[in-house]
Amino acid sequence: MAVDPQARIHVLATAHDASAAYDPRLTGPKYPAAAYTPDKLKAMKGMDADHPQVWTADYGKGRVFSITLGHDEVSLHFQPLQTLILRGTEWAASGKVTLPVLEEAKDYPVK
């Protein structure tokens, strides 16, 4: 991913990509075991590191809200994710956040 070097980026959330999470006993058939051997995982750039998942960027007078979460239809039914998308979109459009946090997202842990 390339980002304009002039953009002011503010990371709101990260995720840790842990090589241990690719253990076939944890992933089942989701990831082919031969593609995620310990040696191949060691060679992957960014493994066992934090990666931005939600961030904002200012481009001149424009505002950008970026999110990598919610890759499938099931995720989009999750109210904490819905809240993040709705409020982030509102901020990008107006510079303000007035939409309420959805009910099922209010007590969601932040750490």
MDTraj code that builds the backbone (N, CA, C; nanometers):
import mdtraj as md
import numpy as np

residues = "MET ALA VAL ASP PRO GLN ALA ARG ILE HIS VAL LEU ALA THR ALA HIS ASP ALA SER ALA ALA TYR ASP PRO ARG LEU THR GLY PRO LYS TYR PRO ALA ALA ALA TYR THR PRO ASP LYS LEU LYS ALA MET LYS GLY MET ASP ALA ASP HIS PRO GLN VAL TRP THR ALA ASP TYR GLY LYS GLY ARG VAL PHE SER ILE THR LEU GLY HIS ASP GLU VAL SER LEU HIS PHE GLN PRO LEU GLN THR LEU ILE LEU ARG GLY THR GLU TRP ALA ALA SER GLY LYS VAL THR LEU PRO VAL LEU GLU GLU ALA LYS ASP TYR PRO VAL LYS".split()
xyz = np.array([
    [0.0850, -0.1170, 0.0000],
    [0.0000, 0.0000, 0.0000],
    [0.0896, 0.1233, 0.0000],
    [0.0565, 0.2184, -0.0818],
    [0.1318, 0.3431, -0.0880],
    [0.0455, 0.4554, -0.0314],
    [0.1074, 0.5432, 0.0440],
    [0.0379, 0.6566, 0.1038],
    [0.1111, 0.7826, 0.0603],
    [0.0370, 0.8837, 0.0245],
    [0.0948, 1.0123, -0.0125],
    [0.1842, 1.0607, 0.1012],
    [0.3108, 1.0888, 0.0746],
    [0.3997, 1.1323, 0.1826],
    [0.3576, 1.2649, 0.2466],
    [0.2733, 1.3408, 0.1780],
    [0.2254, 1.4675, 0.2331],
    [0.1045, 1.4479, 0.3254],
    [0.0450, 1.3313, 0.3216],
    [-0.0749, 1.3052, 0.4027],
    [-0.0380, 1.2986, 0.5503],
    [-0.1264, 1.3544, 0.6333],
    [-0.1103, 1.3431, 0.7786],
    [-0.1963, 1.2246, 0.8230],
    [-0.1311, 1.1171, 0.8628],
    [-0.1970, 0.9921, 0.8993],
    [-0.2114, 0.9857, 1.0514],
    [-0.3288, 0.9422, 1.0968],
    [-0.3525, 0.9206, 1.2395],
    [-0.4118, 0.7803, 1.2541],
    [-0.3337, 0.6870, 1.3077],
    [-0.3779, 0.5484, 1.3245],
    [-0.4691, 0.5399, 1.4459],
    [-0.5890, 0.4826, 1.4252],
    [-0.6870, 0.4674, 1.5326],
    [-0.6885, 0.3274, 1.5921],
    [-0.6528, 0.2264, 1.5112],
    [-0.6544, 0.0883, 1.5600],
    [-0.5535, 0.0060, 1.4813],
    [-0.4894, -0.0868, 1.5512],
    [-0.3949, -0.1779, 1.4878],
    [-0.4344, -0.3220, 1.5200],
    [-0.3754, -0.4140, 1.4452],
    [-0.3913, -0.5571, 1.4731],
    [-0.2526, -0.6195, 1.4668],
    [-0.2318, -0.7171, 1.5492],
    [-0.1026, -0.7855, 1.5536],
    [-0.1128, -0.9126, 1.4696],
    [-0.0245, -0.9263, 1.3719],
    [-0.0205, -1.0464, 1.2883],
    [0.0832, -1.1407, 1.3480],
    [0.0353, -1.2378, 1.4234],
    [0.1227, -1.3300, 1.4944],
    [0.1409, -1.4589, 1.4151],
    [0.2654, -1.4993, 1.3962],
    [0.2914, -1.6221, 1.3220],
    [0.2261, -1.7425, 1.3905],
    [0.2135, -1.7388, 1.5230],
    [0.1506, -1.8499, 1.5954],
    [0.0043, -1.8679, 1.5566],
    [-0.0590, -1.7622, 1.5082],
    [-0.1999, -1.7706, 1.4697],
    [-0.2213, -1.8531, 1.3430],
    [-0.1152, -1.8825, 1.2695],
    [-0.1261, -1.9609, 1.1462],
    [-0.1069, -2.1097, 1.1704],
    [-0.0968, -2.1499, 1.2958],
    [-0.0832, -2.2913, 1.3294],
    [-0.2057, -2.3658, 1.2760],
    [-0.1858, -2.4723, 1.1980],
    [-0.2997, -2.5454, 1.1401],
    [-0.4004, -2.5963, 1.2427],
    [-0.3569, -2.6175, 1.3666],
    [-0.4518, -2.6612, 1.4706],
    [-0.5504, -2.5508, 1.5049],
    [-0.5115, -2.4249, 1.4783],
    [-0.5996, -2.3113, 1.5050],
    [-0.6805, -2.2707, 1.3826],
    [-0.6200, -2.2784, 1.2666],
    [-0.6841, -2.2262, 1.1458],
    [-0.7710, -2.3269, 1.0739],
    [-0.7469, -2.4559, 1.0986],
    [-0.8208, -2.5569, 1.0232],
    [-0.7862, -2.5439, 0.8753],
    [-0.8850, -2.5609, 0.7879],
    [-0.8554, -2.5573, 0.6442],
    [-0.8444, -2.4157, 0.5862],
    [-0.8611, -2.3140, 0.6679],
    [-0.8608, -2.1762, 0.6167],
    [-0.7312, -2.1420, 0.5449],
    [-0.6175, -2.1800, 0.6022],
    [-0.4872, -2.1527, 0.5419],
    [-0.4179, -2.2858, 0.5144],
    [-0.3722, -2.3092, 0.3915],
    [-0.3019, -2.4351, 0.3629],
    [-0.1725, -2.4441, 0.4441],
    [-0.1572, -2.5507, 0.5187],
    [-0.0429, -2.5656, 0.6093],
    [0.0904, -2.5525, 0.5361],
    [0.1004, -2.6029, 0.4146],
    [0.2266, -2.5980, 0.3399],
    [0.2675, -2.4548, 0.3059],
    [0.1727, -2.3644, 0.2982],
    [0.2027, -2.2252, 0.2652],
    [0.2463, -2.1450, 0.3868],
    [0.2249, -2.1988, 0.5059],
    [0.2533, -2.1242, 0.6286],
    [0.3418, -2.2041, 0.7232],
    [0.4479, -2.2616, 0.6689],
    [0.5443, -2.3331, 0.7527],
    [0.6225, -2.2301, 0.8348],
    [0.6854, -2.2726, 0.9434],
    [0.7645, -2.1775, 1.0230],
    [0.8674, -2.1005, 0.9392],
    [0.9354, -2.1679, 0.8469],
    [1.0347, -2.0995, 0.7638],
    [0.9692, -1.9950, 0.6735],
    [0.8552, -2.0279, 0.6148],
    [0.7873, -1.9324, 0.5274],
    [0.7318, -1.8145, 0.6074],
    [0.6823, -1.8413, 0.7260],
    [0.6326, -1.7332, 0.8113],
    [0.7459, -1.6383, 0.8504],
    [0.8649, -1.6925, 0.8814],
    [0.9791, -1.6084, 0.9167],
    [1.0185, -1.5168, 0.8013],
    [1.0013, -1.5638, 0.6787],
    [1.0417, -1.4866, 0.5612],
    [0.9396, -1.3791, 0.5224],
    [0.8195, -1.3857, 0.5779],
    [0.7149, -1.2894, 0.5422],
    [0.7402, -1.1551, 0.6094],
    [0.7427, -1.0498, 0.5296],
    [0.7609, -0.9153, 0.5844],
    [0.6388, -0.8778, 0.6685],
    [0.6640, -0.8174, 0.7819],
    [0.5553, -0.7697, 0.8661],
    [0.4977, -0.8729, 0.9613],
    [0.5492, -0.9942, 0.9574],
    [0.4973, -1.0977, 1.0472],
    [0.5403, -1.0658, 1.1901],
    [0.4553, -1.0985, 1.2844],
    [0.4776, -1.0733, 1.4263],
    [0.4953, -0.9241, 1.4542],
    [0.4125, -0.8451, 1.3876],
    [0.4173, -0.6996, 1.4030],
    [0.2751, -0.6444, 1.4030],
    [0.2626, -0.5211, 1.4495],
    [0.1345, -0.4513, 1.4459],
    [0.1167, -0.3851, 1.3096],
    [-0.0088, -0.3827, 1.2620],
    [-0.0404, -0.3229, 1.1324],
    [-0.1646, -0.2352, 1.1469],
    [-0.1630, -0.1163, 1.0876],
    [-0.2806, -0.0292, 1.0941],
    [-0.4042, -0.0981, 1.0342],
    [-0.5169, -0.0834, 1.1014],
    [-0.6436, -0.1386, 1.0544],
    [-0.7476, -0.0293, 1.0311],
    [-0.7385, 0.0756, 1.1114],
    [-0.8299, 0.1895, 1.1005],
    [-0.7446, 0.3158, 1.1148],
    [-0.7603, 0.4088, 1.0208],
    [-0.6839, 0.5316, 1.0288],
    [-0.7552, 0.6434, 0.9546],
    [-0.7134, 0.7650, 0.9860],
    [-0.7621, 0.8816, 0.9137],
    [-0.6426, 0.9480, 0.8471],
    [-0.6731, 1.0225, 0.7426],
    [-0.5693, 1.0974, 0.6723],
    [-0.6280, 1.2292, 0.6265],
    [-0.5492, 1.3324, 0.6375],
    [-0.5876, 1.4635, 0.5851],
    [-0.5120, 1.4848, 0.4544],
    [-0.5842, 1.5165, 0.3501],
    [-0.5257, 1.5495, 0.2204],
    [-0.5709, 1.6900, 0.1867],
    [-0.4849, 1.7863, 0.2121],
    [-0.5251, 1.9247, 0.1891],
    [-0.6440, 1.9574, 0.2766],
    [-0.7573, 1.9970, 0.2151],
    [-0.8791, 2.0264, 0.2913],
    [-0.9696, 1.9043, 0.3051],
    [-0.9288, 1.7918, 0.2468],
    [-1.0112, 1.6709, 0.2515],
    [-0.9773, 1.5813, 0.3686],
    [-1.0743, 1.5003, 0.4082],
    [-1.0576, 1.4036, 0.5171],
    [-1.0854, 1.2648, 0.4615],
    [-1.0036, 1.1681, 0.5015],
    [-1.0212, 1.0302, 0.4576],
    [-1.0296, 0.9413, 0.5810],
    [-1.1273, 0.8530, 0.5830],
    [-1.1407, 0.7514, 0.6872],
    [-1.1173, 0.6174, 0.6184],
    [-1.0193, 0.5413, 0.6657],
    [-0.9849, 0.4131, 0.6040],
    [-1.0001, 0.3011, 0.7051],
    [-1.0512, 0.1884, 0.6564],
    [-1.0742, 0.0729, 0.7431],
    [-1.0504, -0.0541, 0.6630],
    [-0.9766, -0.1475, 0.7216],
    [-0.9516, -0.2742, 0.6540],
    [-1.0364, -0.3872, 0.7129],
    [-1.1121, -0.3585, 0.8167],
    [-1.1927, -0.4602, 0.8845],
    [-1.3212, -0.4891, 0.8079],
    [-1.3812, -0.6046, 0.8329],
    [-1.5128, -0.6360, 0.7774],
    [-1.5060, -0.6939, 0.6382],
    [-1.4312, -0.8010, 0.6222],
    [-1.4108, -0.8600, 0.4901],
    [-1.5288, -0.9438, 0.4419],
    [-1.6267, -0.9685, 0.5259],
    [-1.7350, -1.0564, 0.4819],
    [-1.8705, -1.0083, 0.5361],
    [-1.9743, -1.0675, 0.4850],
    [-2.1108, -1.0284, 0.5211],
    [-2.1375, -1.0496, 0.6703],
    [-2.0798, -1.1530, 0.7286],
    [-2.1009, -1.1806, 0.8711],
    [-2.0453, -1.0653, 0.9558],
    [-1.9268, -1.0166, 0.9225],
    [-1.8650, -0.9078, 0.9977],
    [-1.9492, -0.7816, 0.9943],
    [-2.0134, -0.7571, 0.8812],
    [-2.0908, -0.6338, 0.8658],
    [-2.2184, -0.6328, 0.9492],
    [-2.2567, -0.7450, 1.0075],
    [-2.3719, -0.7510, 1.0976],
    [-2.3311, -0.7255, 1.2433],
    [-2.2050, -0.7053, 1.2683],
    [-2.1474, -0.6861, 1.4011],
    [-2.1573, -0.5376, 1.4363],
    [-2.2373, -0.5038, 1.5372],
    [-2.2641, -0.3631, 1.5672],
    [-2.1407, -0.2783, 1.6007],
    [-2.0391, -0.3316, 1.6675],
    [-1.9199, -0.2481, 1.6859],
    [-1.8570, -0.2065, 1.5516],
    [-1.8539, -0.2963, 1.4545],
    [-1.8009, -0.2606, 1.3233],
    [-1.8939, -0.1621, 1.2519],
    [-2.0235, -0.1836, 1.2611],
    [-2.1197, -0.0901, 1.2014],
    [-2.1009, 0.0502, 1.2601],
    [-2.0842, 0.0569, 1.3906],
    [-2.0646, 0.1850, 1.4580],
    [-1.9391, 0.2541, 1.4053],
    [-1.8319, 0.1797, 1.3930],
    [-1.7067, 0.2354, 1.3433],
    [-1.7226, 0.2895, 1.2014],
    [-1.7869, 0.2146, 1.1149],
    [-1.8065, 0.2577, 0.9760],
    [-1.8962, 0.3808, 0.9696],
    [-2.0072, 0.3779, 1.0413],
    [-2.1006, 0.4911, 1.0382],
    [-2.0360, 0.6196, 1.0909],
    [-1.9738, 0.6094, 1.2071],
    [-1.9164, 0.7291, 1.2685],
    [-1.7930, 0.7786, 1.1922],
    [-1.7128, 0.6859, 1.1376],
    [-1.5972, 0.7251, 1.0579],
    [-1.6382, 0.7936, 0.9284],
    [-1.7436, 0.7432, 0.8658],
    [-1.7946, 0.8044, 0.7431],
    [-1.8514, 0.9427, 0.7712],
    [-1.9235, 0.9550, 0.8828],
    [-1.9774, 1.0859, 0.9206],
    [-1.8641, 1.1868, 0.9420],
    [-1.7575, 1.1428, 1.0113],
    [-1.6451, 1.2324, 1.0346],
    [-1.5806, 1.2757, 0.9027],
    [-1.5615, 1.1802, 0.8101],
    [-1.4989, 1.2145, 0.6821],
    [-1.5836, 1.3147, 0.6042],
    [-1.7148, 1.3020, 0.6141],
    [-1.8041, 1.3906, 0.5393],
    [-1.8196, 1.5276, 0.6028],
    [-1.8169, 1.5342, 0.7359],
    [-1.8522, 1.6597, 0.8030],
    [-1.7454, 1.7156, 0.8971],
    [-1.6522, 1.6314, 0.9382],
    [-1.5543, 1.6744, 1.0373],
    [-1.6046, 1.6607, 1.1799],
    [-1.7268, 1.6105, 1.1956],
    [-1.7868, 1.5935, 1.3284],
    [-1.8375, 1.4506, 1.3424],
    [-1.8536, 1.4080, 1.4678],
    [-1.9132, 1.2774, 1.4965],
    [-2.0294, 1.3012, 1.5915],
    [-2.1506, 1.2849, 1.5391],
    [-2.2712, 1.3051, 1.6202],
    [-2.3550, 1.1789, 1.6312],
    [-2.3297, 1.0812, 1.5439],
    [-2.4088, 0.9581, 1.5474],
    [-2.3816, 0.8827, 1.6771],
    [-2.4851, 0.8253, 1.7371],
    [-2.4637, 0.7520, 1.8624],
    [-2.3957, 0.6175, 1.8368],
    [-2.3303, 0.5670, 1.9399],
    [-2.2758, 0.4312, 1.9366],
    [-2.3944, 0.3361, 1.9418],
    [-2.3966, 0.2379, 1.8513],
    [-2.5074, 0.1422, 1.8491],
    [-2.5108, 0.0618, 1.9792],
    [-2.6287, 0.0208, 2.0191],
    [-2.6525, -0.0410, 2.1499],
    [-2.5573, -0.1568, 2.1804],
    [-2.5431, -0.2516, 2.0870],
    [-2.4587, -0.3690, 2.1124],
    [-2.3098, -0.3363, 2.1106],
    [-2.2743, -0.2153, 2.0736],
    [-2.1332, -0.1753, 2.0704],
    [-2.0925, -0.0991, 2.1965],
    [-2.1884, -0.0567, 2.2750],
    [-2.1581, 0.0296, 2.3916],
    [-2.0656, -0.0354, 2.4931],
    [-2.0827, -0.1622, 2.5193],
    [-2.0017, -0.2293, 2.6209],
    [-1.8902, -0.3137, 2.5605],
    [-1.8633, -0.2950, 2.4313],
    [-1.7596, -0.3747, 2.3657],
    [-1.6230, -0.3328, 2.4198],
    [-1.5400, -0.4302, 2.4587],
    [-1.4079, -0.3940, 2.5130],
    [-1.3198, -0.3296, 2.4069],
    [-1.2424, -0.2323, 2.4481],
    [-1.1563, -0.1612, 2.3543],
    [-1.0122, -0.2130, 2.3557],
    [-0.9805, -0.3024, 2.4432],
    [-0.8445, -0.3607, 2.4455],
    [-0.8524, -0.5087, 2.4504],
])
top = md.Topology()
chain = top.add_chain()
for i, resn in enumerate(residues, 1):
    res = top.add_residue(resn, chain, resSeq=i)
    for name in ("N", "CA", "C"):
        top.add_atom(name, md.element.get_by_symbol(name[0]), res)
traj = md.Trajectory(xyz[None], top)
